[in-house]
Amino acid sequence: NGTTYILIKTVLAVGDALVYSHTLGWMVIDAAGGSKHGITISEEVATTSGTAVDFTGIPPGVKRITVLFNGVSLSGSSNILVQLGTAGGCETTAYSGSSATHSAPATNYTTGFGVSMNTSAYAVTGSMTINLQKPSAFAWVAGLVWGSGSANITGFGGFSKSLSAELTQLRFTTLNGTDTFDLGAVTVILEW
């Protein structure tokens, strides 16, 4: 009949709540407001316009974030950028790392974790896995792999960033802030 049903099988402890976030999906929150162990997959967000997609309301205790991008393209020759944020907003400095393609030298990034495309000709598909490396310092490390079948090219990268406080948000944006997304979609997976 065209109706989709989602079966959720979980046993909640007294005081726990099953909550839904439009950007993060379903999760179990304990009575103190902390998230429990599990995996949450966000809704797919189209990257067909605009300069940024924000994933907010990331719950405390997240240890790994996987950003999945499928067929994402930009209007110009900028690169894709992933920025981490706290309750104070997305942080735009003190990132370390680089990414490259198999046919071009590496580009260093200090304002986010970059996907080096350098052309509007690529529609890129891949993943960036961001892991909590040192909880006491809010330190995160990331690895990146992507490919573009239409351009017959692959890319890779590695990054690090220590936040000023606990991570609560993530931004999928463009390096120059003016090129717009014109194709594809992005999804985020959270693990804690």
Number of C-alpha atoms within 10 A of each C-alpha: 3 4 4 6 6 5 6 8 6 8 9 12 10 8 10 17 15 13 11 11 13 11 18 22 16 16 20 22 19 16 12 8 13 14 19 17 14 11 17 17 17 19 15 16 16 18 24 16 15 16 20 19 19 17 20 19 16 21 19 15 18 21 17 19 23 19 20 17 24 21 19 22 26 29 17 17 18 20 20 26 20 22 22 25 22 18 14 11 15 19 20 13 13 13 23 17 21 23 23 22 20 10 9 12 11 16 15 19 20 16 19 29 31 30 28 26 26 17 14 17 15 20 21 26 20 20 20 23 17 23 18 21 17 12 13 10 14 15 18 22 20 20 19 22 18 21 21 19 12 11 11 8 15 18 21 21 22 20 21 22 26 22 19 14 15 20 27 20 20 23 19 23 24 26 21 14 14 15 21 20 24 20 17 20 19 21 20 23 17 22 16 15
